[in-house]
């Protein structure tokens, strides 16, 4: 009987320690501070203005801070017309690793060209992001343009998040 009690206590202690380690492994991965950092991304898809479908692709880089502020640069190709653009916006991050990204896209002189809203999901311990465009508006005060665009982003320096956490 003593042997069964000791086994039960050891088993319970082992299970509790495993649960504690699992909870402590990556605290805050899906929080603002957990996803803050530098990211590289590419987007591809189709814009659907009244004149007909237009292929659209983007490649760029952005920084997201621990307060959800977003800034970066990108190169876009809209129907083969290349543009260098500046990004500013804000992100939301939910504990379930979903979120949104609301972005203003500006030309090099600071004129707002368009605004976009993305639905995002952080994957692979917040080392990568997948997204889909949910709203695109050409500015100023232009119409919302239907579009099918997907986003794939990867953390540029994945080890830096863990180094920051350790400090």
C-alpha positions as CSV (number, residue, x, y, z in Angstrom):
1,X,0.0,0.0,0.0
2,X,2.8,2.4,0.9
3,X,4.4,1.7,-2.5
4,X,1.2,2.7,-4.3
5,X,0.9,5.9,-2.3
6,X,4.5,6.8,-3.1
7,X,4.0,6.1,-6.8
8,X,0.9,8.2,-6.9
9,X,2.6,11.1,-5.2
10,X,5.6,10.9,-7.5
11,X,3.4,10.6,-10.6
12,X,1.3,13.6,-9.5
13,X,4.5,15.7,-8.8
14,X,5.9,14.7,-12.2
15,X,2.6,15.7,-14.0
16,X,2.5,19.1,-12.2
17,X,6.2,19.8,-13.1
18,X,5.5,19.0,-16.7
19,X,2.5,21.3,-16.8
20,X,4.5,24.1,-15.2
21,X,7.3,23.7,-17.7
22,X,4.8,23.7,-20.6
23,X,3.2,26.9,-19.3
24,X,6.6,28.5,-18.8
25,X,8.1,27.6,-22.2
26,X,7.0,30.6,-24.2
27,X,5.1,33.0,-22.0
28,X,3.6,35.9,-23.9
29,X,4.3,34.6,-27.4
30,X,1.0,35.9,-28.6
31,X,1.2,39.3,-27.0
32,X,2.4,42.6,-28.2
33,X,5.9,42.1,-26.7
34,X,5.9,38.5,-27.9
35,X,5.5,39.5,-31.6
36,X,7.5,42.7,-31.5
37,X,10.5,42.8,-33.8
38,X,11.6,43.1,-37.4
39,X,9.7,41.1,-40.1
40,X,10.2,40.4,-43.8
41,X,7.2,39.6,-45.9
42,X,5.7,39.0,-49.3
43,X,2.1,39.5,-50.5
44,X,0.5,38.2,-53.7
45,X,-2.9,38.2,-55.3
46,X,-5.3,40.1,-57.4
47,X,-7.1,43.5,-57.2
48,X,-10.5,43.6,-58.7
49,X,-11.3,47.2,-59.8
50,X,-14.3,47.9,-62.1
51,X,-12.0,47.8,-65.1
52,X,-11.0,44.2,-64.4
53,X,-8.6,42.0,-62.4
54,X,-5.0,43.3,-61.9
55,X,-2.2,41.2,-60.5
56,X,-0.6,42.6,-57.4
57,X,2.5,41.7,-55.5
58,X,4.5,43.2,-52.6
59,X,7.8,42.5,-50.9
60,X,8.9,44.5,-47.8
61,X,10.1,44.8,-44.3
62,X,8.5,46.2,-41.2
63,X,9.1,46.7,-37.5
64,X,6.4,46.1,-34.9
65,X,6.9,47.5,-31.4
66,X,5.6,46.2,-28.1
67,X,2.8,48.8,-28.1
68,X,1.5,47.6,-31.5
69,X,2.9,50.4,-33.6
70,X,3.9,49.4,-37.1
71,X,6.3,51.0,-39.6
72,X,8.2,49.8,-42.7
73,X,9.0,50.0,-46.4
74,X,7.9,48.0,-49.3
75,X,8.1,47.6,-53.1
76,X,4.9,46.9,-54.8
77,X,3.9,45.8,-58.3
78,X,0.4,46.7,-59.4
79,X,-0.2,45.3,-62.9
80,X,3.6,45.6,-63.5
81,X,3.9,49.2,-62.3
82,X,6.5,49.3,-59.6
83,X,6.3,51.6,-56.5
84,X,8.5,52.2,-53.5
85,X,6.3,52.9,-50.5
86,X,6.4,53.8,-46.8
87,X,4.2,52.0,-44.2
88,X,2.7,53.2,-40.9
89,X,0.0,51.7,-38.8
90,X,-1.1,49.7,-35.8
91,X,-1.5,46.0,-35.0
92,X,-3.7,44.1,-32.6
93,X,-2.5,40.9,-31.1
94,X,-4.8,38.4,-29.3
95,X,-3.8,35.6,-26.9
96,X,-4.9,33.0,-29.4
97,X,-2.3,34.3,-31.8
98,X,-4.7,36.0,-34.2
99,X,-4.8,39.8,-34.8
100,X,-5.2,42.6,-37.3
101,X,-2.9,45.0,-39.0
102,X,-4.2,48.4,-40.1
103,X,-1.8,50.0,-42.5
104,X,-1.5,53.4,-44.3
105,X,0.6,53.1,-47.4
106,X,2.4,56.3,-48.4
107,X,4.5,57.4,-51.4
108,X,8.1,58.7,-50.8
109,X,6.8,62.3,-50.3
110,X,4.4,61.2,-47.5
111,X,1.1,61.3,-49.5
112,X,-1.3,58.6,-48.5
113,X,-1.9,56.2,-51.4
114,X,-4.1,53.6,-49.9
115,X,-5.1,52.0,-46.6
116,X,-5.4,48.3,-45.9
117,X,-6.6,46.0,-43.1
118,X,-5.3,42.5,-42.7
119,X,-6.5,39.5,-40.6
120,X,-3.3,37.8,-39.3
121,X,-2.4,34.6,-37.5
122,X,1.0,34.1,-35.8
123,X,2.4,30.6,-36.3
124,X,5.6,28.6,-35.4
125,X,6.0,30.2,-31.9
126,X,5.5,33.6,-33.5
127,X,8.4,33.3,-35.9
128,X,6.0,33.5,-38.9
129,X,2.8,35.3,-39.8
130,X,0.1,34.4,-42.3
131,X,-2.6,36.9,-43.4
132,X,-5.4,37.8,-45.7
133,X,-6.5,41.2,-46.8
134,X,-9.9,42.1,-45.5
135,X,-10.1,45.8,-46.7
136,X,-8.3,47.9,-49.3
137,X,-9.2,51.6,-49.9
138,X,-7.4,53.8,-52.4
139,X,-7.0,57.3,-51.0
140,X,-7.9,60.0,-50.6
141,X,-11.4,58.9,-49.7
142,X,-11.5,56.5,-52.6
143,X,-13.6,53.4,-53.0
144,X,-13.0,50.1,-51.3
145,X,-11.5,47.9,-53.9
146,X,-12.2,44.1,-53.8
147,X,-9.0,42.2,-53.6
148,X,-7.7,38.7,-52.9
149,X,-4.3,39.0,-51.3
150,X,-2.4,36.7,-49.0
151,X,0.5,37.6,-46.8
152,X,3.5,35.5,-45.6
153,X,5.9,37.1,-43.1
154,X,8.9,35.8,-41.2
155,X,10.7,37.2,-38.3
156,X,14.1,38.5,-39.5
157,X,16.0,37.8,-36.3
158,X,14.1,35.1,-34.4
159,X,16.7,34.7,-31.8
160,X,16.5,38.4,-30.8
161,X,13.1,37.9,-29.2
162,X,14.5,35.2,-26.8
163,X,17.5,37.3,-26.0
164,X,15.3,40.3,-25.1
165,X,13.1,38.0,-22.9
166,X,16.2,36.8,-21.0
167,X,17.4,40.4,-20.2
